[in-house]
Amino acid sequence: MANEARPCPCELGDQFDYKGLGQEVQIEHIKAYVSKPQSNTDKAVIVVQDIYGWELPNTRFFADLLAAHGYTAVLADFFVGKEPWMPTNDGATFFDWLETRPANKVDKEVDAVLKYLKDQCHAKTIGIIGFCWGGIVTHYLMLKYPELKAGVAFYGLVREECDKYDLLNPTLFIFGENDPLIPLEQVSSLDQKFKEHAKVDFKVKVFPKQTHGFAHRKKEEINPEDKPYIQEARKDMLEWLNKYMN
């Protein structure tokens, strides 16, 4: 996400040369990418896209990663057919574009995905992860939906003044130390406020030397110095979900 004091969108970074293992489906009014584990499971994770949309191979990779670890993963088009941000777009238009895709108004889409997971995938325990814009969505939803048993928000920060600390279930927040879009003082403030107000388990983790999008927008093989942090963030995500979705 972008910092209001610095009006520029986040950069795409490395686009994965990745062919997804799942399939595209229609869930009520939205399209979605669904990846399922080899054996039946009653655990599922909603994956929320970044500003580059639900078709980005990088995010589909994460859906498949979750499926490989025993979760049904659904990556739905939370933009509901509206165009994702493109690297060629004029950065000056970013906030106008973003206003048409409010991260705190996705309840209709979430309800549809939850119904699909419960009715069609027989999910009984459901979590959520999100990246950038989707990290903000994840934070909002962990304040509203008690059926989301665990959440992992990657570099998404809710900046508006609202009651954003009363999490309903355990949530992990992942940030990069050198993120030009999310200043460390804002991350520290978030951590402190959670310590004062949160009634459930939470963790705010900052990864050294990492920038915005590091966990899903950097290729490990061409960023060897970042590889340990990329792998650690993914491991943290899985361990958090495993811990609170059992």
N, C-alpha and C positions, 0 to 999 in steps of 0.2 A: 504494500500500500504506500501511498505517497504522504509526505509530510506537508501540512498546510503551509508551512513557512517556506517550502521549497517546491513549487508547483511543477513537478515532473513525475511521470509514471515510472514504475520499476522496470528495469531492463529485462528482456527475455532470458539472456544468458545463453546457455547451451541447450539446443533443442535435441532431445534424444532421438536417435535413429532406432526407434522401437516399434515393433508391431505387436499390438495388444493380443492377449490370449482370450479375452472375454468376447462378449457380443453386445451389439446395440439393440435396445428394446424401446418400446413406447410405454411410458408409465403415465396414464391419464393424459394430461396436457403437455407433458415434457418428454424429451428423449433422454436416454440414459445408457451408460456403459456398465454392464454387469459382469463381474468376474466371480466365479464360484470355485471353491476348493474341490479336490478330487473326491473326498468323502462328505457325506451329509453333515450339516452343522446347524445348530440353532443360534449361532452367533453371527452378527452382521455389523458392518461398519459403513456409514455414509461418508463418502469422500466429496469434499466441496472444492471446486476449482479455484484457481487464481484468476486474475483479470484476463488471461489469455484463453480462457474457455475450457469447456469439458472435453474437447477433442485433442487437447495438447498431449502428445505421447508421454511426456514426463509424468503427468498426473495419472494417466492410465497405467503407467508402470507401477505406481504406488497401489492402485487397485489390485493389480495382479500380485504384488508383493503381499498384500493382506490376504488374498485368496490362498497363496502358497503357505500361509501360516494359519489356515483353518477358518478364515472368515469369508462370508459372502460380502462382497464389496460392491456398492452402487455409487457410481459417479454420474450424477444427474446434471442436466443443463439448467443450472439455477438462473441463467440469464433468459430462459424461456424463449429461445429462438432469436434473441437480440444478438447482434454481432459482438464477439469478444474484442478486446483491445488488440490492435495490430501494431507491431514495431514501427511501421511506416506512418502511423497516425501522427498528427500534429500535437505535440505535448501540451500546447497552450489550450487545447480543447479537452484535456483529460478530465477535469473536474465537472465540466458540463456533461460529459459522457458518463461519469461515475454517478451523477445524481439520478440518472435514469435506471440505475441498478443498485438500489439501496440494500446494504447488507443486513439491515434489520427488518426487512419486509419479504421474507422468503417462507413464511409459515405455510402458505398454500402448497408450495412445492415440497416442503419437508413432510407435511401431512400425507401427501400422495406417496412419497418414497417410503414412509413408515408403514403405510397401509400395504404397499406392495411387498415389503420385507416380511411383514407379519402374515399376510394372506397367501402370497405366492412362494415365499422362501421359508416359511415356517420359523422365522426368527423370533426368539424369545428374549435374547439379550442383544442390545443394539448400542453401538458407540458411534463417534463421529470424529473425523479429522478434516482439517482444511488448511489451505495455503494462501498467504497474502490476503486478498479479499475474502477467501474462504476461511482464513484464520479468524477474521473478524466475525464472519457468520457463525463459526463454531463457538466463539465466546458468547455471542448473543443467545444462541440456542441452548447453551449450557446454563443459562439463566432462566429459561422458560420451559424446557421439556424434561420432566423428571424421568421419562423412559430412556433418555440417553444416559447410559450408565457410566460412560467415560468419554473424555474429549481430549484431543491433541490439536492445539492451534499453533501453526507455524507462521511466525513473523506477521501476525495480524494484531493490530492494536486499536481498541475502541477508544476514540478520543472525545466523543461527545459526552456532555455532562448527563449522566444517568446513573441509576443504581446498578453498577456493573461488577460488583464484588460478591454478591450473594449467589455464588454458584450452587447449583442443585446437586451436582455430582462431581467426582474428582476430575480435574482438568490440568493438563500439562501445557505450558506455554514455552515455545522455543524461539529464541532470537539470536541474531548474529551481533557480535561485538562491534563490528565496523559497518553496520547497516546505516547508510546515509539517509534513509527514509524514516527510521525509527530511532531517535536519539536515546542513548543509554539512560539519561536521566528520567525519561518517560517510562522506560522499562523498570528502573529502580522504584519509581513512584508506584507503579502497578503492583510490584512485589510487596511493597510496604503496606499498601491498602488492603491487599489480600490477607496479609498477616493480621491486620486489625479487624477485618470484617468476615472473612470466609469461614464457613462452618463445616466445610468438607475439605478433604485433602486436595492440595494443589502444589504445583511446582513451577517456578519461573526460572528457566535455564538459559544462560547466555553462552554461546560458543565463541571461544577466542578467535580473533582474526577473521571471522566470517562475515560475509555481506548478505544483503537481502536475497532470499531465494536459494541459499547455499544447499539446502538439503534436497531440493528437487530440480534445481536448474543448473547444476554443475555436473559435468561428466567426470567421473572419478579418474579415468585413465589420462585425461589431459589436465587434471588439477591434482597432481599427487600430493601437494602440500595440504590440500583441503580434504583429501580422501578419508583420513581418520575421523574428521569431524562429521563428514557426510554419513559415514557408516555408523558413528555413535548416535547421531540424531535419529536415524532410522531404527537403530536398536532400542533407543529410549522410547520411541513411539510404540514399538511392539511390546516392550516390557510393561509399559503403562496400561495398554489395552488388556494384555494378559492378566495383569494384577487385578484390575477392577471389573473385568467382564467374566470372571469365573463364577 
